[in-house]
Amino acid sequence: MEQIRLLLVDDETDFRAPLKKRLQKKNFFVLEAENGDRCRAVMEKEPVDVVILDVKMPGMKGLEVLRWIRDRFPGTEVILLTGQASAVDGVEGIKKGAFDYLTKPVDFEHLTQKIIQAAEKTNREKTKQKEAEFRSRMAQQLAAAERLASLGTLSTGITREIERPLAVIIECTEY
C-alpha cells in the first residue's frame, strides 16, 4: 500500500504538533491545519486520503467542515477527534458520513489502525470505481464487436443472394 496522506485539523498546537511527528514516524504523509478555513485551503491544493478532524474549533466547527468535505471530496474519509466528548456530536458526525469518532486522549495505536482502515476503505472504493469504468468500457467494446459481427453476417447473406443468380447466369451462358 502506498503512503497514506493525512490532514490533521486541530486548533491545539500542543496536541497537533507532537501527533504529526509520531504519525510521520509511522510513515504517514501528514499535512496540518489549525482551523476549518485552513483545512479547506489545504484540501483545495493537496489531495488527502484521510482527515483527522477536531470537532470543537473556533470559527468553522468540525461538523461544518465534515459536511464541506463530504460535498467536495466524497472519496476522502474523516475521523472525528475531540477532547470534549459528546455522544450527540459523535452520532451526528457518523450520520453525516464520518468514518469514526474518537475522544482525546486517544490511544496512538488505535488511531493509526483507524487511519489504516479508513485509507483501505478509500482504496476499495477507488478500486470499485475503476472496475465499474473498466466494465463499462468492455461493454461498449462488446457492443461494437457484436455490431461488426452482425454486419459480417449480413454481408455474407447478401453475397450468397447475389452469387446464386450469378451462378445461374454463368451456367446459362456456358450452354
C-alpha positions in Angstrom: 0.0 0.0 0.0 1.4 3.4 -0.9 2.0 6.1 1.7 -1.3 7.3 3.3 -1.8 11.1 3.0 -3.3 12.7 6.1 -4.6 16.1 7.0 -4.6 16.7 10.8 -7.0 19.5 11.7 -6.9 20.7 15.3 -6.8 24.2 16.8 -4.5 23.0 19.7 -0.9 23.3 18.5 0.3 21.4 21.6 -1.7 18.4 20.5 -1.3 18.7 16.8 2.5 19.1 16.5 3.5 16.0 18.5 0.8 13.9 16.9 2.1 14.9 13.5 5.7 13.9 14.4 4.5 10.5 15.7 2.4 9.9 12.6 5.3 10.8 10.4 7.5 8.3 12.2 4.9 5.7 11.3 5.5 6.7 7.6 2.3 8.7 7.1 2.5 11.8 4.9 1.0 14.4 7.3 -0.3 17.9 6.4 -1.8 20.1 9.1 -4.3 22.9 9.6 -5.3 24.8 12.6 -8.9 25.5 11.7 -11.7 24.8 9.3 -10.8 27.5 6.9 -7.2 26.4 6.7 -8.4 22.8 6.2 -10.4 23.9 3.2 -7.5 25.8 1.7 -5.1 22.8 2.2 -7.6 20.3 0.7 -8.1 22.5 -2.4 -4.4 22.3 -3.1 -3.4 18.8 -1.8 -5.3 15.6 -2.2 -5.5 13.6 1.0 -6.8 10.1 1.9 -7.9 10.7 5.5 -8.7 13.8 7.5 -8.4 13.7 11.3 -10.7 16.4 12.4 -11.3 18.1 15.7 -15.0 18.6 16.4 -14.7 21.7 18.7 -12.7 24.5 17.0 -13.2 28.3 16.9 -14.8 29.6 13.8 -15.9 26.8 11.5 -16.9 23.8 13.6 -15.8 20.3 12.9 -19.2 19.1 11.7 -19.4 22.0 9.3 -16.0 21.1 7.9 -17.1 17.4 7.7 -20.2 18.5 5.6 -17.9 20.5 3.3 -15.5 17.6 2.9 -18.4 15.2 2.1 -19.8 17.6 -0.5 -16.4 18.4 -2.2 -14.3 15.3 -1.6 -16.6 12.3 -1.2 -13.7 9.8 -1.5 -11.9 11.2 1.5 -12.6 9.6 4.8 -12.9 11.7 8.0 -12.1 10.6 11.5 -13.6 12.9 14.1 -11.5 13.5 17.2 -12.4 15.6 20.2 -11.4 16.3 23.8 -14.9 17.3 24.7 -16.7 14.0 24.2 -20.4 14.3 23.4 -22.5 11.4 22.3 -24.6 13.8 20.3 -21.6 15.1 18.3 -20.5 11.5 17.7 -23.8 10.3 16.5 -24.3 13.5 14.3 -20.8 13.0 12.9 -21.4 9.4 11.9 -24.7 10.3 10.4 -23.0 13.0 8.3 -20.5 10.5 6.9 -17.6 10.4 9.3 -15.6 7.1 9.3 -15.3 7.1 13.1 -15.5 9.2 16.2 -12.6 9.1 18.8 -12.0 11.0 22.0 -8.8 12.6 23.4 -6.6 11.4 24.8 -6.6 8.9 22.1 -4.5 5.7 22.1 -2.0 6.2 19.4 -2.0 2.6 18.1 -5.8 2.7 18.0 -5.7 5.9 16.0 -3.2 4.5 13.5 -5.3 1.4 13.0 -8.4 3.6 12.3 -6.4 5.6 9.8 -5.2 2.5 8.0 -8.8 1.1 8.0 -10.1 4.4 6.6 -7.4 4.5 3.9 -8.2 0.9 3.0 -11.9 1.8 2.6 -10.9 4.7 0.3 -8.7 2.3 -1.8 -11.5 -0.2 -2.0 -13.9 2.4 -3.3 -11.4 3.6 -5.8 -10.9 0.0 -7.0 -14.6 -0.5 -7.3 -14.9 2.7 -9.3 -12.1 1.6 -11.7 -13.7 -1.8 -12.1 -17.0 -0.2 -12.9 -15.4 2.0 -15.5 -13.5 -1.0 -17.0 -16.7 -3.0 -17.2 -18.4 -0.1 -18.9 -15.6 0.2 -21.5 -15.7 -3.6 -22.1 -19.5 -3.5 -22.5 -19.1 -0.7 -25.1 -16.4 -2.7 -26.9 -18.5 -5.8 -26.8 -21.5 -3.9 -28.3 -19.3 -2.6 -31.1 -17.9 -6.1 -31.8 -21.5 -7.5 -31.9 -22.5 -4.8 -34.4 -19.5 -5.7 -36.6 -20.4 -9.4 -36.3 -23.9 -8.6 -37.3 -22.6 -6.6 -40.3 -20.4 -9.5 -41.3 -23.4 -11.9 -41.2 -25.5 -9.5 -43.2 -22.8 -9.1 -45.8 -22.3 -12.9 -46.1 -26.1 -13.3 -46.6 -26.1 -10.6 -49.3 -23.1 -12.1 -51.0 -24.9 -15.5 -51.2 -28.0 -13.9 -52.5 -26.0 -12.2 -55.3 -24.0 -15.4 -56.0 -27.0 -17.6 -56.7 -28.4 -15.6 -59.6 -24.9 -15.0 -61.0 -24.3 -18.8 -60.9 -27.4 -19.4 -62.9 -26.5 -16.7 -65.4 -22.9 -18.1 -65.8 -24.3 -21.5 -66.2 -26.8 -20.4 -68.9 -24.0 -18.5 -70.8 -21.9 -21.7 -70.8 -24.7 -23.6 -72.7 
